[in-house]
């Protein structure tokens, strides 16, 4: 595996799998810094050609995905990136926690080709910023926009304008269809979240895991993994049961990120 990774500063987390057919390298030689979190999966024939990349925990990057660019790309925890996706970081890309990018989607941060000497007007590089819990359902084409938390684009959308918090978009060019479709997320009480998470825990029958409704109930000194439904954070211990529980929850039951002080 390491034969296909060319990097000056490489950090790969525990239980992370990178298919031997995948390639990680820099634009011109070695990457400068690659950080890949714990319990990640990078599938067959993935190409990562970039100087700086950071990927959080429990991310899945499926086969034949291409991530490239001159500027840093940062992908948060629990990302799910479908096969044949393109992530272009020539203008820079930041993707928040818990995002889903459906198969065959294209995320762009630049436009470049036409002869500027001849007067071509189209040459630009701009950062693509994607918030938390954003979902591009599949076959989406995304310009360098700002997608606010919990926004969503339906299959085949061509997104050229910013996406508003918890709004849904569809079409080419994509338009706001929230009034017709509703929002991606509804409001759920802490009590209901607590009840559902305890049911999930009972179904798995795992020990040394505790579900709470406040980080104030965390005990960072013991060997129990605490999951707070209020902040959607957990005390990361990397125990076998914690990993089993996280794997059971992902991708569609619940998403939690590590608690930091």
C-alpha positions as CSV (number, residue, x, y, z in Angstrom):
1,X,0.0,0.0,0.0
2,X,2.7,2.5,1.0
3,X,4.4,2.1,-2.4
4,X,1.5,4.0,-3.9
5,X,1.6,6.8,-1.4
6,X,4.2,9.5,-2.0
7,X,4.1,12.0,0.9
8,X,6.5,13.9,3.1
9,X,4.3,14.1,6.2
10,X,1.8,11.2,6.3
11,X,-0.5,10.3,9.2
12,X,-2.9,7.4,8.8
13,X,-5.3,6.5,11.7
14,X,-6.0,3.2,13.2
15,X,-8.1,0.6,11.4
16,X,-8.0,2.6,8.2
17,X,-7.9,0.7,4.9
18,X,-6.5,2.1,1.7
19,X,-6.8,-0.2,-1.3
20,X,-3.4,-1.0,-2.9
21,X,-4.6,0.1,-6.3
22,X,-5.2,3.7,-5.0
23,X,-2.7,6.4,-5.5
24,X,-1.8,9.3,-3.2
25,X,0.8,11.9,-4.3
26,X,1.4,15.6,-4.8
27,X,0.9,17.7,-7.9
28,X,4.6,17.7,-8.7
29,X,6.1,14.8,-6.8
30,X,5.3,14.1,-3.1
31,X,2.4,15.4,-1.2
32,X,3.4,17.8,1.6
33,X,0.9,16.6,4.2
34,X,-1.8,13.9,4.2
35,X,-3.8,13.2,7.3
36,X,-6.4,10.4,7.3
37,X,-8.4,9.6,10.4
38,X,-9.3,6.4,12.2
39,X,-11.6,3.7,10.7
40,X,-11.6,5.2,7.2
41,X,-12.0,3.3,3.9
42,X,-10.4,4.3,0.6
43,X,-11.5,2.0,-2.2
44,X,-10.2,0.7,-5.4
45,X,-8.4,3.0,-7.9
46,X,-9.0,6.2,-6.0
47,X,-6.7,8.9,-7.1
48,X,-5.6,11.6,-4.6
49,X,-3.3,14.1,-6.3
50,X,-2.9,17.1,-4.0
51,X,-0.3,18.6,-1.8
52,X,-2.4,18.9,1.4
53,X,-5.4,16.8,2.4
54,X,-7.1,16.1,5.7
55,X,-9.8,13.5,6.2
56,X,-11.6,12.9,9.5
57,X,-12.7,9.6,11.1
58,X,-15.1,7.1,9.7
59,X,-14.9,8.4,6.1
60,X,-15.6,6.3,3.1
61,X,-14.2,7.2,-0.3
62,X,-15.5,4.7,-2.9
63,X,-13.8,3.4,-6.0
64,X,-12.5,5.6,-8.8
65,X,-13.0,8.8,-6.9
66,X,-10.6,11.6,-7.9
67,X,-9.4,14.3,-5.4
68,X,-7.0,16.9,-6.9
69,X,-5.9,20.5,-6.7
70,X,-3.2,23.0,-5.7
71,X,-4.8,24.3,-2.5
72,X,-5.6,22.3,0.7
73,X,-8.7,20.1,0.8
74,X,-10.3,19.3,4.2
75,X,-13.0,16.7,4.7
76,X,-14.7,16.3,8.1
77,X,-15.7,13.2,10.0
78,X,-18.3,10.6,8.7
79,X,-18.1,11.6,5.1
80,X,-19.5,9.2,2.5
81,X,-18.2,9.8,-1.0
82,X,-19.7,7.7,-3.8
83,X,-17.8,6.1,-6.7
84,X,-16.6,8.1,-9.6
85,X,-16.8,11.4,-7.7
86,X,-14.5,14.3,-8.6
87,X,-13.4,16.8,-5.9
88,X,-11.4,19.7,-7.4
89,X,-9.4,21.7,-4.9
90,X,-7.6,24.1,-7.3
91,X,-9.4,26.9,-5.5
92,X,-9.6,25.1,-2.2
93,X,-12.3,22.9,-0.7
94,X,-13.7,22.5,2.8
95,X,-16.3,19.8,3.6
96,X,-17.8,19.7,7.1
97,X,-18.7,16.7,9.2
98,X,-21.4,14.2,8.3
99,X,-21.6,15.1,4.6
100,X,-22.8,12.7,1.8
101,X,-21.7,13.1,-1.8
102,X,-23.5,10.7,-4.1
103,X,-21.9,8.7,-6.9
104,X,-20.8,10.4,-10.1
105,X,-20.9,13.9,-8.5
106,X,-18.5,16.6,-9.4
107,X,-17.4,19.4,-6.9
108,X,-15.5,22.2,-8.6
109,X,-13.5,25.2,-7.3
110,X,-12.3,26.6,-10.5
111,X,-13.0,27.3,-14.2
112,X,-10.1,27.4,-16.6
113,X,-9.5,26.6,-20.3
114,X,-10.3,29.3,-22.7
115,X,-7.5,31.4,-24.3
116,X,-7.3,34.6,-22.2
117,X,-4.9,36.2,-24.8
118,X,-7.7,35.9,-27.2
119,X,-10.0,37.5,-24.7
120,X,-11.7,34.6,-22.9
121,X,-13.6,36.0,-19.9
122,X,-13.8,32.7,-17.9
123,X,-10.9,32.2,-15.6
124,X,-11.4,32.0,-11.9
125,X,-10.5,30.0,-8.7
126,X,-12.8,30.3,-5.7
127,X,-13.1,28.2,-2.5
128,X,-15.9,25.7,-2.3
129,X,-17.2,25.6,1.3
130,X,-19.6,22.8,2.3
131,X,-21.1,22.9,5.9
132,X,-22.1,20.1,8.1
133,X,-24.8,17.4,7.2
134,X,-24.9,18.6,3.6
135,X,-26.1,16.0,1.1
136,X,-25.6,15.9,-2.6
137,X,-27.7,12.9,-3.5
138,X,-25.9,11.8,-6.7
139,X,-24.9,12.9,-10.2
140,X,-24.7,16.5,-8.8
141,X,-22.4,19.2,-10.3
142,X,-21.4,21.8,-7.8
143,X,-19.7,25.2,-8.5
144,X,-17.6,27.0,-5.9
145,X,-20.5,28.0,-3.7
146,X,-21.2,28.1,0.0
147,X,-23.5,25.3,1.1
148,X,-24.9,25.9,4.6
149,X,-25.4,23.2,7.2
150,X,-28.1,20.6,6.4
151,X,-28.7,21.8,2.9
152,X,-29.4,19.2,0.2
153,X,-29.4,18.9,-3.6
154,X,-31.5,16.2,-5.2
155,X,-30.1,13.8,-7.9
156,X,-28.9,15.4,-11.0
157,X,-28.8,19.0,-9.7
158,X,-26.4,21.6,-11.1
159,X,-25.7,24.0,-8.3
160,X,-24.4,27.4,-9.3
161,X,-25.6,29.5,-6.3
162,X,-25.3,29.3,-2.5
163,X,-27.4,26.8,-0.6
164,X,-29.4,28.0,2.5
165,X,-29.5,26.1,5.8
166,X,-31.7,23.1,5.7
167,X,-33.2,23.9,2.3
168,X,-33.5,21.5,-0.6
169,X,-32.5,22.2,-4.2
170,X,-33.2,20.5,-7.5
171,X,-32.8,20.9,-11.3
172,X,-30.4,22.5,-13.8
173,X,-29.7,25.1,-12.8
174,X,-30.8,24.1,-9.3
175,X,-33.7,26.0,-7.7
176,X,-35.0,26.0,-4.1
177,X,-37.8,23.5,-3.8
178,X,-38.1,23.5,0.0
179,X,-41.6,24.9,-0.1
180,X,-42.7,21.9,-2.2
181,X,-40.4,19.2,-0.7
182,X,-40.0,20.3,2.9
183,X,-36.7,20.4,4.6
184,X,-34.0,17.6,4.9
185,X,-34.2,17.7,8.7
186,X,-37.1,18.1,11.1
187,X,-36.8,19.2,14.7
188,X,-36.3,16.3,17.1
189,X,-36.4,16.7,20.9
190,X,-33.5,15.7,23.1
191,X,-35.8,13.3,24.9
192,X,-36.7,11.6,21.6
193,X,-33.1,11.4,20.5
194,X,-32.1,9.9,23.9
195,X,-34.9,7.3,23.7
196,X,-33.9,6.2,20.2
197,X,-30.2,6.0,20.9
198,X,-30.9,3.8,23.9
199,X,-32.9,1.5,21.7
200,X,-30.0,1.3,19.3
201,X,-27.6,0.5,22.1
202,X,-30.0,-2.3,23.4
203,X,-30.1,-3.7,19.9
204,X,-26.4,-4.0,19.7
205,X,-26.0,-5.4,23.3
206,X,-22.6,-3.7,23.7
207,X,-21.2,-2.7,27.0
208,X,-19.0,0.1,28.2
209,X,-21.1,2.6,26.1
210,X,-23.4,5.1,27.7
211,X,-25.9,7.4,26.1
212,X,-26.4,10.8,27.8
213,X,-28.1,14.1,27.1
214,X,-25.3,16.5,28.1
215,X,-21.5,16.6,27.9
216,X,-21.6,17.5,31.6
217,X,-22.3,13.8,32.2
218,X,-19.1,12.7,30.4
219,X,-16.4,11.1,32.6
220,X,-13.2,11.4,30.6
221,X,-11.2,9.4,33.1
222,X,-13.0,6.0,32.8
223,X,-13.0,3.5,30.0
224,X,-16.6,4.1,28.9
225,X,-17.5,5.7,25.6
226,X,-20.1,8.4,26.2
227,X,-22.4,9.6,23.4
228,X,-24.2,12.9,23.9
229,X,-27.3,13.3,21.8
230,X,-27.4,17.1,22.4
231,X,-24.0,18.0,20.8
232,X,-23.7,14.8,18.7
233,X,-20.3,14.2,20.2
234,X,-18.7,11.1,21.9
235,X,-15.7,10.4,24.1
236,X,-13.4,8.7,21.6
237,X,-11.7,5.7,23.2
238,X,-11.2,3.5,20.1
239,X,-12.4,0.5,22.0
240,X,-13.7,-2.5,20.1
241,X,-17.2,-2.0,21.3
242,X,-17.1,1.7,20.4
243,X,-16.0,1.0,16.9
244,X,-18.7,-1.7,16.5
245,X,-21.3,0.8,17.8
246,X,-20.2,3.6,15.5
247,X,-20.2,1.2,12.5
248,X,-23.7,0.1,13.4
249,X,-24.9,3.8,13.6
250,X,-23.4,4.9,10.3
251,X,-24.3,5.9,7.7
252,X,-28.0,6.6,8.4
253,X,-29.0,6.0,12.0
254,X,-26.8,8.6,13.8
255,X,-23.6,10.5,13.3
256,X,-21.3,11.5,16.1
257,X,-18.0,13.3,16.1
258,X,-15.2,13.2,18.7
259,X,-15.6,15.4,21.8
260,X,-12.9,18.0,22.2
261,X,-12.3,20.2,25.3
